[in-house]
């Protein structure tokens, strides 16, 4: 029985050591999205469209670079 408790404790320790980074990053990303939503909501209609379009274009570029890290090298050739 003690061995089972040690294994469960060790498993929980590993989960919190390696899983906490993922949980924290997800939490921070959600906070950032809420902040951006508040900024967008406070803008007038015309500026809201411009800001949203610009933000989405930047986000797409970031995601593209993340998924294709060598895309810049391909464009240079």
N, CA, C and O atoms as a Maestro MAE file, in Angstrom:
{
 s_m_m2io_version
 :::
 2.0.0
}

f_m_ct {
 s_m_title
 :::
 protein
 m_atom[308] {
  # First column is atom index #
  i_m_mmod_type
  r_m_x_coord
  r_m_y_coord
  r_m_z_coord
  i_m_residue_number
  s_m_chain_name
  s_m_pdb_residue_name
  s_m_pdb_atom_name
  i_m_atomic_number
  :::
  1 25 0.826 -1.199 0.000 1 A "UNK " " N  " 7
  2 3 0.000 0.000 0.000 1 A "UNK " " CA " 6
  3 2 0.865 1.255 0.000 1 A "UNK " " C  " 6
  4 15 0.552 2.236 -0.675 1 A "UNK " " O  " 8
  5 25 1.958 1.215 0.765 2 A "UNK " " N  " 7
  6 3 2.846 2.377 0.809 2 A "UNK " " CA " 6
  7 2 3.472 2.642 -0.557 2 A "UNK " " C  " 6
  8 15 3.660 3.790 -0.957 2 A "UNK " " O  " 8
  9 25 3.790 1.568 -1.259 3 A "UNK " " N  " 7
  10 3 4.401 1.716 -2.582 3 A "UNK " " CA " 6
  11 2 3.446 2.425 -3.533 3 A "UNK " " C  " 6
  12 15 3.864 3.265 -4.330 3 A "UNK " " O  " 8
  13 25 2.166 2.084 -3.448 4 A "UNK " " N  " 7
  14 3 1.163 2.721 -4.298 4 A "UNK " " CA " 6
  15 2 1.075 4.213 -3.996 4 A "UNK " " C  " 6
  16 15 0.995 5.032 -4.912 4 A "UNK " " O  " 8
  17 25 1.088 4.567 -2.715 5 A "UNK " " N  " 7
  18 3 1.042 5.982 -2.340 5 A "UNK " " CA " 6
  19 2 2.275 6.725 -2.840 5 A "UNK " " C  " 6
  20 15 2.167 7.862 -3.299 5 A "UNK " " O  " 8
  21 25 3.439 6.098 -2.756 6 A "UNK " " N  " 7
  22 3 4.664 6.727 -3.257 6 A "UNK " " CA " 6
  23 2 4.582 6.944 -4.770 6 A "UNK " " C  " 6
  24 15 4.985 7.989 -5.280 6 A "UNK " " O  " 8
  25 25 4.056 5.943 -5.476 7 A "UNK " " N  " 7
  26 3 3.931 6.075 -6.925 7 A "UNK " " CA " 6
  27 2 2.946 7.178 -7.308 7 A "UNK " " C  " 6
  28 15 3.194 7.946 -8.238 7 A "UNK " " O  " 8
  29 25 1.834 7.250 -6.592 8 A "UNK " " N  " 7
  30 3 0.848 8.299 -6.855 8 A "UNK " " CA " 6
  31 2 1.454 9.664 -6.547 8 A "UNK " " C  " 6
  32 15 1.285 10.609 -7.318 8 A "UNK " " O  " 8
  33 25 2.151 9.770 -5.434 9 A "UNK " " N  " 7
  34 3 2.810 11.028 -5.073 9 A "UNK " " CA " 6
  35 2 3.851 11.434 -6.100 9 A "UNK " " C  " 6
  36 15 3.940 12.603 -6.475 9 A "UNK " " O  " 8
  37 25 4.637 10.470 -6.554 10 A "UNK " " N  " 7
  38 3 5.655 10.748 -7.561 10 A "UNK " " CA " 6
  39 2 5.007 11.179 -8.879 10 A "UNK " " C  " 6
  40 15 5.498 12.082 -9.556 10 A "UNK " " O  " 8
  41 25 3.909 10.527 -9.232 11 A "UNK " " N  " 7
  42 3 3.178 10.901 -10.451 11 A "UNK " " CA " 6
  43 2 2.629 12.315 -10.363 11 A "UNK " " C  " 6
  44 15 2.703 13.077 -11.327 11 A "UNK " " O  " 8
  45 25 2.074 12.666 -9.201 12 A "UNK " " N  " 7
  46 3 1.573 14.028 -9.010 12 A "UNK " " CA " 6
  47 2 2.702 15.049 -9.070 12 A "UNK " " C  " 6
  48 15 2.545 16.127 -9.645 12 A "UNK " " O  " 8
  49 25 3.826 14.709 -8.480 13 A "UNK " " N  " 7
  50 3 4.985 15.600 -8.520 13 A "UNK " " CA " 6
  51 2 5.423 15.848 -9.961 13 A "UNK " " C  " 6
  52 15 5.679 16.988 -10.346 13 A "UNK " " O  " 8
  53 25 5.509 14.796 -10.746 14 A "UNK " " N  " 7
  54 3 5.889 14.945 -12.155 14 A "UNK " " CA " 6
  55 2 4.861 15.774 -12.922 14 A "UNK " " C  " 6
  56 15 5.217 16.609 -13.754 14 A "UNK " " O  " 8
  57 25 3.583 15.534 -12.631 15 A "UNK " " N  " 7
  58 3 2.535 16.302 -13.305 15 A "UNK " " CA " 6
  59 2 2.676 17.786 -13.015 15 A "UNK " " C  " 6
  60 15 2.607 18.609 -13.928 15 A "UNK " " O  " 8
  61 25 2.874 18.132 -11.747 16 A "UNK " " N  " 7
  62 3 2.969 19.546 -11.403 16 A "UNK " " CA " 6
  63 2 4.265 20.178 -11.894 16 A "UNK " " C  " 6
  64 15 4.298 21.373 -12.187 16 A "UNK " " O  " 8
  65 25 5.323 19.397 -11.987 17 A "UNK " " N  " 7
  66 3 6.576 19.947 -12.503 17 A "UNK " " CA " 6
  67 2 6.491 20.238 -13.994 17 A "UNK " " C  " 6
  68 15 6.916 21.302 -14.445 17 A "UNK " " O  " 8
  69 25 5.947 19.306 -14.759 18 A "UNK " " N  " 7
  70 3 5.934 19.460 -16.209 18 A "UNK " " CA " 6
  71 2 4.610 19.993 -16.745 18 A "UNK " " C  " 6
  72 15 4.592 20.660 -17.780 18 A "UNK " " O  " 8
  73 25 3.519 19.717 -16.074 19 A "UNK " " N  " 7
  74 3 2.213 20.161 -16.546 19 A "UNK " " CA " 6
  75 2 1.884 21.588 -16.164 19 A "UNK " " C  " 6
  76 15 1.049 22.223 -16.806 19 A "UNK " " O  " 8
  77 25 2.527 22.102 -15.126 20 A "UNK " " N  " 7
  78 3 2.207 23.450 -14.664 20 A "UNK " " CA " 6
  79 2 2.607 24.504 -15.684 20 A "UNK " " C  " 6
  80 15 1.936 25.530 -15.800 20 A "UNK " " O  " 8
  81 25 3.690 24.273 -16.431 21 A "UNK " " N  " 7
  82 3 4.099 25.241 -17.450 21 A "UNK " " CA " 6
  83 2 3.017 25.393 -18.506 21 A "UNK " " C  " 6
  84 15 2.728 26.503 -18.954 21 A "UNK " " O  " 8
  85 25 2.429 24.296 -18.894 22 A "UNK " " N  " 7
  86 3 1.370 24.335 -19.896 22 A "UNK " " CA " 6
  87 2 0.152 25.062 -19.347 22 A "UNK " " C  " 6
  88 15 -0.444 25.886 -20.040 22 A "UNK " " O  " 8
  89 25 -0.218 24.767 -18.116 23 A "UNK " " N  " 7
  90 3 -1.377 25.418 -17.512 23 A "UNK " " CA " 6
  91 2 -1.155 26.917 -17.374 23 A "UNK " " C  " 6
  92 15 -2.063 27.706 -17.638 23 A "UNK " " O  " 8
  93 25 0.044 27.317 -16.964 24 A "UNK " " N  " 7
  94 3 0.357 28.736 -16.806 24 A "UNK " " CA " 6
  95 2 0.333 29.439 -18.159 24 A "UNK " " C  " 6
  96 15 -0.183 30.551 -18.266 24 A "UNK " " O  " 8
  97 25 0.881 28.809 -19.187 25 A "UNK " " N  " 7
  98 3 0.894 29.448 -20.504 25 A "UNK " " CA " 6
  99 2 -0.520 29.593 -21.061 25 A "UNK " " C  " 6
  100 15 -0.833 30.599 -21.696 25 A "UNK " " O  " 8
  101 25 -1.371 28.604 -20.829 26 A "UNK " " N  " 7
  102 3 -2.764 28.703 -21.272 26 A "UNK " " CA " 6
  103 2 -3.467 29.837 -20.533 26 A "UNK " " C  " 6
  104 15 -4.215 30.604 -21.139 26 A "UNK " " O  " 8
  105 25 -3.231 29.945 -19.223 27 A "UNK " " N  " 7
  106 3 -3.842 31.009 -18.426 27 A "UNK " " CA " 6
  107 2 -3.385 32.380 -18.915 27 A "UNK " " C  " 6
  108 15 -4.200 33.294 -19.048 27 A "UNK " " O  " 8
  109 25 -2.091 32.529 -19.182 28 A "UNK " " N  " 7
  110 3 -1.567 33.820 -19.659 28 A "UNK " " CA " 6
  111 2 -2.130 34.179 -21.025 28 A "UNK " " C  " 6
  112 15 -2.430 35.344 -21.288 28 A "UNK " " O  " 8
  113 25 -2.273 33.193 -21.887 29 A "UNK " " N  " 7
  114 3 -2.831 33.457 -23.215 29 A "UNK " " CA " 6
  115 2 -4.283 33.905 -23.104 29 A "UNK " " C  " 6
  116 15 -4.711 34.798 -23.836 29 A "UNK " " O  " 8
  117 25 -5.040 33.299 -22.203 30 A "UNK " " N  " 7
  118 3 -6.430 33.715 -22.003 30 A "UNK " " CA " 6
  119 2 -6.499 35.134 -21.448 30 A "UNK " " C  " 6
  120 15 -7.360 35.918 -21.847 30 A "UNK " " O  " 8
  121 25 -5.587 35.466 -20.525 31 A "UNK " " N  " 7
  122 3 -5.543 36.826 -19.993 31 A "UNK " " CA " 6
  123 2 -5.234 37.828 -21.097 31 A "UNK " " C  " 6
  124 15 -5.844 38.895 -21.166 31 A "UNK " " O  " 8
  125 25 -4.288 37.483 -21.956 32 A "UNK " " N  " 7
  126 3 -3.916 38.362 -23.056 32 A "UNK " " CA " 6
  127 2 -5.100 38.566 -24.000 32 A "UNK " " C  " 6
  128 15 -5.339 39.681 -24.463 32 A "UNK " " O  " 8
  129 25 -5.835 37.502 -24.284 33 A "UNK " " N  " 7
  130 3 -7.002 37.619 -25.160 33 A "UNK " " CA " 6
  131 2 -8.077 38.508 -24.533 33 A "UNK " " C  " 6
  132 15 -8.695 39.314 -25.229 33 A "UNK " " O  " 8
  133 25 -8.301 38.369 -23.236 34 A "UNK " " N  " 7
  134 3 -9.278 39.236 -22.557 34 A "UNK " " CA " 6
  135 2 -8.853 40.695 -22.651 34 A "UNK " " C  " 6
  136 15 -9.681 41.576 -22.879 34 A "UNK " " O  " 8
  137 25 -7.560 40.946 -22.475 35 A "UNK " " N  " 7
  138 3 -7.032 42.306 -22.545 35 A "UNK " " CA " 6
  139 2 -7.251 42.887 -23.948 35 A "UNK " " C  " 6
  140 15 -7.672 44.036 -24.087 35 A "UNK " " O  " 8
  141 25 -6.968 42.104 -24.970 36 A "UNK " " N  " 7
  142 3 -7.159 42.563 -26.346 36 A "UNK " " CA " 6
  143 2 -8.640 42.795 -26.631 36 A "UNK " " C  " 6
  144 15 -8.995 43.762 -27.306 36 A "UNK " " O  " 8
  145 25 -9.501 41.927 -26.129 37 A "UNK " " N  " 7
  146 3 -10.943 42.113 -26.319 37 A "UNK " " CA " 6
  147 2 -11.413 43.404 -25.665 37 A "UNK " " C  " 6
  148 15 -12.260 44.102 -26.221 37 A "UNK " " O  " 8
  149 25 -10.872 43.734 -24.483 38 A "UNK " " N  " 7
  150 3 -11.233 44.983 -23.814 38 A "UNK " " CA " 6
  151 2 -10.769 46.196 -24.612 38 A "UNK " " C  " 6
  152 15 -11.481 47.196 -24.706 38 A "UNK " " O  " 8
  153 25 -9.568 46.102 -25.188 39 A "UNK " " N  " 7
  154 3 -9.068 47.202 -26.018 39 A "UNK " " CA " 6
  155 2 -9.977 47.393 -27.224 39 A "UNK " " C  " 6
  156 15 -10.358 48.518 -27.547 39 A "UNK " " O  " 8
  157 25 -10.321 46.304 -27.884 40 A "UNK " " N  " 7
  158 3 -11.177 46.381 -29.072 40 A "UNK " " CA " 6
  159 2 -12.548 46.951 -28.710 40 A "UNK " " C  " 6
  160 15 -13.100 47.761 -29.456 40 A "UNK " " O  " 8
  161 25 -13.095 46.536 -27.581 41 A "UNK " " N  " 7
  162 3 -14.421 47.009 -27.175 41 A "UNK " " CA " 6
  163 2 -14.426 48.503 -26.864 41 A "UNK " " C  " 6
  164 15 -15.455 49.160 -27.013 41 A "UNK " " O  " 8
  165 25 -13.286 49.047 -26.432 42 A "UNK " " N  " 7
  166 3 -13.237 50.460 -26.066 42 A "UNK " " CA " 6
  167 2 -13.022 51.382 -27.267 42 A "UNK " " C  " 6
  168 15 -13.164 52.598 -27.139 42 A "UNK " " O  " 8
  169 25 -12.687 50.830 -28.418 43 A "UNK " " N  " 7
  170 3 -12.429 51.647 -29.607 43 A "UNK " " CA " 6
  171 2 -13.729 51.996 -30.334 43 A "UNK " " C  " 6
  172 15 -14.711 51.258 -30.257 43 A "UNK " " O  " 8
  173 25 -13.720 53.132 -31.042 44 A "UNK " " N  " 7
  174 3 -14.863 53.440 -31.910 44 A "UNK " " CA " 6
  175 2 -14.955 52.412 -33.042 44 A "UNK " " C  " 6
  176 15 -13.990 51.705 -33.333 44 A "UNK " " O  " 8
  177 25 -16.115 52.342 -33.666 45 A "UNK " " N  " 7
  178 3 -16.388 51.306 -34.679 45 A "UNK " " CA " 6
  179 2 -15.342 51.267 -35.794 45 A "UNK " " C  " 6
  180 15 -14.847 50.193 -36.134 45 A "UNK " " O  " 8
  181 25 -15.005 52.409 -36.357 46 A "UNK " " N  " 7
  182 3 -14.079 52.445 -37.490 46 A "UNK " " CA " 6
  183 2 -12.681 51.971 -37.083 46 A "UNK " " C  " 6
  184 15 -12.051 51.188 -37.794 46 A "UNK " " O  " 8
  185 25 -12.212 52.448 -35.948 47 A "UNK " " N  " 7
  186 3 -10.888 52.044 -35.476 47 A "UNK " " CA " 6
  187 2 -10.879 50.581 -35.033 47 A "UNK " " C  " 6
  188 15 -9.856 49.902 -35.124 47 A "UNK " " O  " 8
  189 25 -12.014 50.111 -34.561 48 A "UNK " " N  " 7
  190 3 -12.131 48.714 -34.136 48 A "UNK " " CA " 6
  191 2 -11.865 47.767 -35.304 48 A "UNK " " C  " 6
  192 15 -11.173 46.759 -35.156 48 A "UNK " " O  " 8
  193 25 -12.419 48.101 -36.457 49 A "UNK " " N  " 7
  194 3 -12.221 47.271 -37.650 49 A "UNK " " CA " 6
  195 2 -10.758 47.289 -38.064 49 A "UNK " " C  " 6
  196 15 -10.189 46.241 -38.370 49 A "UNK " " O  " 8
  197 25 -10.138 48.476 -38.077 50 A "UNK " " N  " 7
  198 3 -8.726 48.587 -38.463 50 A "UNK " " CA " 6
  199 2 -7.834 47.806 -37.505 50 A "UNK " " C  " 6
  200 15 -6.950 47.062 -37.929 50 A "UNK " " O  " 8
  201 25 -8.077 47.983 -36.207 51 A "UNK " " N  " 7
  202 3 -7.258 47.301 -35.205 51 A "UNK " " CA " 6
  203 2 -7.409 45.788 -35.315 51 A "UNK " " C  " 6
  204 15 -6.421 45.055 -35.278 51 A "UNK " " O  " 8
  205 25 -8.644 45.327 -35.450 52 A "UNK " " N  " 7
  206 3 -8.893 43.882 -35.540 52 A "UNK " " CA " 6
  207 2 -8.222 43.282 -36.767 52 A "UNK " " C  " 6
  208 15 -7.620 42.211 -36.691 52 A "UNK " " O  " 8
  209 25 -8.326 43.974 -37.899 53 A "UNK " " N  " 7
  210 3 -7.707 43.481 -39.128 53 A "UNK " " CA " 6
  211 2 -6.194 43.409 -38.979 53 A "UNK " " C  " 6
  212 15 -5.572 42.414 -39.350 53 A "UNK " " O  " 8
  213 25 -5.607 44.472 -38.433 54 A "UNK " " N  " 7
  214 3 -4.152 44.510 -38.251 54 A "UNK " " CA " 6
  215 2 -3.700 43.424 -37.274 54 A "UNK " " C  " 6
  216 15 -2.705 42.741 -37.516 54 A "UNK " " O  " 8
  217 25 -4.433 43.268 -36.171 55 A "UNK " " N  " 7
  218 3 -4.069 42.257 -35.178 55 A "UNK " " CA " 6
  219 2 -4.153 40.854 -35.770 55 A "UNK " " C  " 6
  220 15 -3.259 40.035 -35.560 55 A "UNK " " O  " 8
  221 25 -5.222 40.578 -36.506 56 A "UNK " " N  " 7
  222 3 -5.386 39.244 -37.087 56 A "UNK " " CA " 6
  223 2 -4.305 38.940 -38.115 56 A "UNK " " C  " 6
  224 15 -3.824 37.810 -38.187 56 A "UNK " " O  " 8
  225 25 -3.917 39.930 -38.909 57 A "UNK " " N  " 7
  226 3 -2.838 39.717 -39.883 57 A "UNK " " CA " 6
  227 2 -1.528 39.383 -39.168 57 A "UNK " " C  " 6
  228 15 -0.801 38.479 -39.580 57 A "UNK " " O  " 8
  229 25 -1.232 40.122 -38.093 58 A "UNK " " N  " 7
  230 3 -0.003 39.856 -37.333 58 A "UNK " " CA " 6
  231 2 -0.049 38.471 -36.704 58 A "UNK " " C  " 6
  232 15 0.952 37.755 -36.694 58 A "UNK " " O  " 8
  233 25 -1.195 38.100 -36.186 59 A "UNK " " N  " 7
  234 3 -1.341 36.789 -35.538 59 A "UNK " " CA " 6
  235 2 -1.165 35.653 -36.553 59 A "UNK " " C  " 6
  236 15 -0.532 34.640 -36.255 59 A "UNK " " O  " 8
  237 25 -1.723 35.828 -37.736 60 A "UNK " " N  " 7
  238 3 -1.576 34.813 -38.782 60 A "UNK " " CA " 6
  239 2 -0.105 34.661 -39.161 60 A "UNK " " C  " 6
  240 15 0.377 33.543 -39.342 60 A "UNK " " O  " 8
  241 25 0.611 35.785 -39.280 61 A "UNK " " N  " 7
  242 3 2.042 35.726 -39.601 61 A "UNK " " CA " 6
  243 2 2.820 34.998 -38.505 61 A "UNK " " C  " 6
  244 15 3.706 34.195 -38.796 61 A "UNK " " O  " 8
  245 25 2.485 35.282 -37.238 62 A "UNK " " N  " 7
  246 3 3.158 34.606 -36.121 62 A "UNK " " CA " 6
  247 2 2.908 33.106 -36.171 62 A "UNK " " C  " 6
  248 15 3.835 32.311 -36.014 62 A "UNK " " O  " 8
  249 25 1.662 32.722 -36.387 63 A "UNK " " N  " 7
  250 3 1.329 31.300 -36.438 63 A "UNK " " CA " 6
  251 2 2.000 30.620 -37.621 63 A "UNK " " C  " 6
  252 15 2.454 29.481 -37.508 63 A "UNK " " O  " 8
  253 25 2.068 31.308 -38.751 64 A "UNK " " N  " 7
  254 3 2.711 30.736 -39.928 64 A "UNK " " CA " 6
  255 2 4.195 30.506 -39.651 64 A "UNK " " C  " 6
  256 15 4.748 29.471 -40.024 64 A "UNK " " O  " 8
  257 25 4.839 31.474 -38.997 65 A "UNK " " N  " 7
  258 3 6.263 31.323 -38.677 65 A "UNK " " CA " 6
  259 2 6.480 30.217 -37.648 65 A "UNK " " C  " 6
  260 15 7.501 29.530 -37.684 65 A "UNK " " O  " 8
  261 25 5.535 30.041 -36.738 66 A "UNK " " N  " 7
  262 3 5.645 28.988 -35.735 66 A "UNK " " CA " 6
  263 2 5.526 27.613 -36.386 66 A "UNK " " C  " 6
  264 15 6.275 26.693 -36.056 66 A "UNK " " O  " 8
  265 25 4.583 27.483 -37.311 67 A "UNK " " N  " 7
  266 3 4.369 26.194 -37.970 67 A "UNK " " CA " 6
  267 2 5.411 25.923 -39.043 67 A "UNK " " C  " 6
  268 15 5.719 24.766 -39.329 67 A "UNK " " O  " 8
  269 25 5.959 26.982 -39.642 68 A "UNK " " N  " 7
  270 3 6.951 26.848 -40.711 68 A "UNK " " CA " 6
  271 2 8.187 27.669 -40.354 68 A "UNK " " C  " 6
  272 15 8.391 28.746 -40.914 68 A "UNK " " O  " 8
  273 25 9.009 27.181 -39.435 69 A "UNK " " N  " 7
  274 3 10.138 27.990 -38.957 69 A "UNK " " CA " 6
  275 2 11.149 28.340 -40.038 69 A "UNK " " C  " 6
  276 15 11.904 29.299 -39.878 69 A "UNK " " O  " 8
  277 25 11.186 27.592 -41.130 70 A "UNK " " N  " 7
  278 3 12.156 27.866 -42.190 70 A "UNK " " CA " 6
  279 2 11.523 28.612 -43.360 70 A "UNK " " C  " 6
  280 15 12.099 28.657 -44.447 70 A "UNK " " O  " 8
  281 25 10.344 29.197 -43.150 71 A "UNK " " N  " 7
  282 3 9.666 29.892 -44.242 71 A "UNK " " CA " 6
  283 2 10.452 31.109 -44.715 71 A "UNK " " C  " 6
  284 15 10.422 31.433 -45.902 71 A "UNK " " O  " 8
  285 25 11.155 31.791 -43.810 72 A "UNK " " N  " 7
  286 3 11.960 32.948 -44.197 72 A "UNK " " CA " 6
  287 2 13.101 32.536 -45.109 72 A "UNK " " C  " 6
  288 15 13.448 33.272 -46.033 72 A "UNK " " O  " 8
  289 25 13.685 31.383 -44.868 73 A "UNK " " N  " 7
  290 3 14.775 30.906 -45.709 73 A "UNK " " CA " 6
  291 2 14.280 30.578 -47.110 73 A "UNK " " C  " 6
  292 15 14.990 30.810 -48.089 73 A "UNK " " O  " 8
  293 25 13.083 30.048 -47.215 74 A "UNK " " N  " 7
  294 3 12.524 29.703 -48.524 74 A "UNK " " CA " 6
  295 2 12.213 30.963 -49.327 74 A "UNK " " C  " 6
  296 15 12.334 30.966 -50.552 74 A "UNK " " O  " 8
  297 25 11.813 32.036 -48.637 75 A "UNK " " N  " 7
  298 3 11.486 33.283 -49.328 75 A "UNK " " CA " 6
  299 2 12.733 33.991 -49.844 75 A "UNK " " C  " 6
  300 15 12.656 34.725 -50.829 75 A "UNK " " O  " 8
  301 25 13.874 33.785 -49.202 76 A "UNK " " N  " 7
  302 3 15.108 34.457 -49.592 76 A "UNK " " CA " 6
  303 2 15.673 33.900 -50.888 76 A "UNK " " C  " 6
  304 15 16.355 34.620 -51.618 76 A "UNK " " O  " 8
  305 25 15.407 32.645 -51.188 77 A "UNK " " N  " 7
  306 3 15.995 32.008 -52.375 77 A "UNK " " CA " 6
  307 2 15.387 32.469 -53.654 77 A "UNK " " C  " 6
  308 15 15.787 32.015 -54.726 77 A "UNK " " O  " 8
  :::
 }
 m_bond[307] {
  # First column is bond index #
  i_m_from
  i_m_to
  i_m_order
  :::
  1 1 2 1
  2 2 3 1
  3 3 4 2
  4 3 5 1
  5 5 6 1
  6 6 7 1
  7 7 8 2
  8 7 9 1
  9 9 10 1
  10 10 11 1
  11 11 12 2
  12 11 13 1
  13 13 14 1
  14 14 15 1
  15 15 16 2
  16 15 17 1
  17 17 18 1
  18 18 19 1
  19 19 20 2
  20 19 21 1
  21 21 22 1
  22 22 23 1
  23 23 24 2
  24 23 25 1
  25 25 26 1
  26 26 27 1
  27 27 28 2
  28 27 29 1
  29 29 30 1
  30 30 31 1
  31 31 32 2
  32 31 33 1
  33 33 34 1
  34 34 35 1
  35 35 36 2
  36 35 37 1
  37 37 38 1
  38 38 39 1
  39 39 40 2
  40 39 41 1
  41 41 42 1
  42 42 43 1
  43 43 44 2
  44 43 45 1
  45 45 46 1
  46 46 47 1
  47 47 48 2
  48 47 49 1
  49 49 50 1
  50 50 51 1
  51 51 52 2
  52 51 53 1
  53 53 54 1
  54 54 55 1
  55 55 56 2
  56 55 57 1
  57 57 58 1
  58 58 59 1
  59 59 60 2
  60 59 61 1
  61 61 62 1
  62 62 63 1
  63 63 64 2
  64 63 65 1
  65 65 66 1
  66 66 67 1
  67 67 68 2
  68 67 69 1
  69 69 70 1
  70 70 71 1
  71 71 72 2
  72 71 73 1
  73 73 74 1
  74 74 75 1
  75 75 76 2
  76 75 77 1
  77 77 78 1
  78 78 79 1
  79 79 80 2
  80 79 81 1
  81 81 82 1
  82 82 83 1
  83 83 84 2
  84 83 85 1
  85 85 86 1
  86 86 87 1
  87 87 88 2
  88 87 89 1
  89 89 90 1
  90 90 91 1
  91 91 92 2
  92 91 93 1
  93 93 94 1
  94 94 95 1
  95 95 96 2
  96 95 97 1
  97 97 98 1
  98 98 99 1
  99 99 100 2
  100 99 101 1
  101 101 102 1
  102 102 103 1
  103 103 104 2
  104 103 105 1
  105 105 106 1
  106 106 107 1
  107 107 108 2
  108 107 109 1
  109 109 110 1
  110 110 111 1
  111 111 112 2
  112 111 113 1
  113 113 114 1
  114 114 115 1
  115 115 116 2
  116 115 117 1
  117 117 118 1
  118 118 119 1
  119 119 120 2
  120 119 121 1
  121 121 122 1
  122 122 123 1
  123 123 124 2
  124 123 125 1
  125 125 126 1
  126 126 127 1
  127 127 128 2
  128 127 129 1
  129 129 130 1
  130 130 131 1
  131 131 132 2
  132 131 133 1
  133 133 134 1
  134 134 135 1
  135 135 136 2
  136 135 137 1
  137 137 138 1
  138 138 139 1
  139 139 140 2
  140 139 141 1
  141 141 142 1
  142 142 143 1
  143 143 144 2
  144 143 145 1
  145 145 146 1
  146 146 147 1
  147 147 148 2
  148 147 149 1
  149 149 150 1
  150 150 151 1
  151 151 152 2
  152 151 153 1
  153 153 154 1
  154 154 155 1
  155 155 156 2
  156 155 157 1
  157 157 158 1
  158 158 159 1
  159 159 160 2
  160 159 161 1
  161 161 162 1
  162 162 163 1
  163 163 164 2
  164 163 165 1
  165 165 166 1
  166 166 167 1
  167 167 168 2
  168 167 169 1
  169 169 170 1
  170 170 171 1
  171 171 172 2
  172 171 173 1
  173 173 174 1
  174 174 175 1
  175 175 176 2
  176 175 177 1
  177 177 178 1
  178 178 179 1
  179 179 180 2
  180 179 181 1
  181 181 182 1
  182 182 183 1
  183 183 184 2
  184 183 185 1
  185 185 186 1
  186 186 187 1
  187 187 188 2
  188 187 189 1
  189 189 190 1
  190 190 191 1
  191 191 192 2
  192 191 193 1
  193 193 194 1
  194 194 195 1
  195 195 196 2
  196 195 197 1
  197 197 198 1
  198 198 199 1
  199 199 200 2
  200 199 201 1
  201 201 202 1
  202 202 203 1
  203 203 204 2
  204 203 205 1
  205 205 206 1
  206 206 207 1
  207 207 208 2
  208 207 209 1
  209 209 210 1
  210 210 211 1
  211 211 212 2
  212 211 213 1
  213 213 214 1
  214 214 215 1
  215 215 216 2
  216 215 217 1
  217 217 218 1
  218 218 219 1
  219 219 220 2
  220 219 221 1
  221 221 222 1
  222 222 223 1
  223 223 224 2
  224 223 225 1
  225 225 226 1
  226 226 227 1
  227 227 228 2
  228 227 229 1
  229 229 230 1
  230 230 231 1
  231 231 232 2
  232 231 233 1
  233 233 234 1
  234 234 235 1
  235 235 236 2
  236 235 237 1
  237 237 238 1
  238 238 239 1
  239 239 240 2
  240 239 241 1
  241 241 242 1
  242 242 243 1
  243 243 244 2
  244 243 245 1
  245 245 246 1
  246 246 247 1
  247 247 248 2
  248 247 249 1
  249 249 250 1
  250 250 251 1
  251 251 252 2
  252 251 253 1
  253 253 254 1
  254 254 255 1
  255 255 256 2
  256 255 257 1
  257 257 258 1
  258 258 259 1
  259 259 260 2
  260 259 261 1
  261 261 262 1
  262 262 263 1
  263 263 264 2
  264 263 265 1
  265 265 266 1
  266 266 267 1
  267 267 268 2
  268 267 269 1
  269 269 270 1
  270 270 271 1
  271 271 272 2
  272 271 273 1
  273 273 274 1
  274 274 275 1
  275 275 276 2
  276 275 277 1
  277 277 278 1
  278 278 279 1
  279 279 280 2
  280 279 281 1
  281 281 282 1
  282 282 283 1
  283 283 284 2
  284 283 285 1
  285 285 286 1
  286 286 287 1
  287 287 288 2
  288 287 289 1
  289 289 290 1
  290 290 291 1
  291 291 292 2
  292 291 293 1
  293 293 294 1
  294 294 295 1
  295 295 296 2
  296 295 297 1
  297 297 298 1
  298 298 299 1
  299 299 300 2
  300 299 301 1
  301 301 302 1
  302 302 303 1
  303 303 304 2
  304 303 305 1
  305 305 306 1
  306 306 307 1
  307 307 308 2
  :::
 }
}
